Amino acid sequence: MQHKSFGEMQCAIARSLERVGEWWSILILRDAFHGLTRFNQFQESLGIAPNMLARRLNSLVDAGLLERRRYCERPPRDEYFLTERGRDFRPVLWALVAWGNRHFSPDGHTLDIVDAKTGAVADPVLVDRLSGRPLEAPAFRVVAGPAAADPLRARYAARSAQSEEGSRA
């Protein structure tokens, strides 16, 4: 079954999901961060069908998150490496680890993010790079950006007006 494409939507979340929204894609990226590069390594780690893995790897290459490099001509074999765009996904994965640990780990954490020098467990938060302040509501909110089309601007303007009205009540 073919899903709707989000690639041309105005929303940055939708555009991002077009590239990594299929769960196998995120798990492949996770494994790539752990140093896996070869088809058989991904397949062994994930237990994924070969045809599905090939589609997901091709999709991640097409999205510019992985780079394919040939390491054997006969038979043709490729390795997959994170690109700069792919490496930029690391904070998203770490946020998922922290969120999953907080909400879906009844038996305790299976993964922790730690300081590489001290081994101290980290508690990741998303912060504004300019101010260093945690990105938390109500101090921060989402607004339409400069490239937003009029319908998106109108939708966010209406939400902003509603939230201002609610804060006055």
Residue pairs with C-beta under 8 A, 6 or more apart in sequence:
5 18
6 14
6 15
6 17
6 18
6 21
7 15
7 18
9 15
9 18
10 147
10 148
10 149
10 152
11 152
18 63
19 25
19 59
19 60
19 63
19 65
20 26
20 29
20 60
20 63
20 65
20 89
20 92
22 56
22 59
24 46
24 48
24 52
24 53
24 56
25 56
25 59
25 60
26 93
26 96
27 46
28 42
28 46
28 53
28 56
28 57
28 60
28 66
29 60
29 65
29 66
29 82
29 86
29 89
29 93
30 93
31 41
31 42
31 45
31 46
32 66
32 80
32 81
32 82
32 86
33 82
33 90
33 93
36 42
36 45
37 79
37 80
37 81
38 77
38 79
38 80
39 50
39 53
39 54
39 57
39 77
39 78
39 80
42 48
42 53
42 57
42 80
43 50
43 53
46 53
48 56
57 66
57 68
57 80
60 66
60 80
60 86
61 67
61 68
61 80
63 85
64 83
64 85
64 86
65 82
65 83
65 85
65 86
65 89
66 80
66 81
66 82
66 83
66 86
67 80
67 81
67 82
67 83
68 78
68 79
68 80
69 78
69 79
69 80
69 81
70 76
70 77
70 78
70 79
71 77
71 78
71 79
91 124
91 126
94 113
94 124
95 124
95 126
97 111
97 112
97 113
97 124
98 113
98 123
98 124
101 109
101 111
101 112
112 121
112 122
113 121
113 122
113 124
114 120
114 121
114 122
115 122
125 134
125 135
126 134
126 135
127 133
127 134
127 135
128 134
128 135
128 140
133 139
133 140
138 163
138 167
141 160
141 163
142 156
143 156
143 160
144 152
144 153
144 155
144 156
144 157
148 156
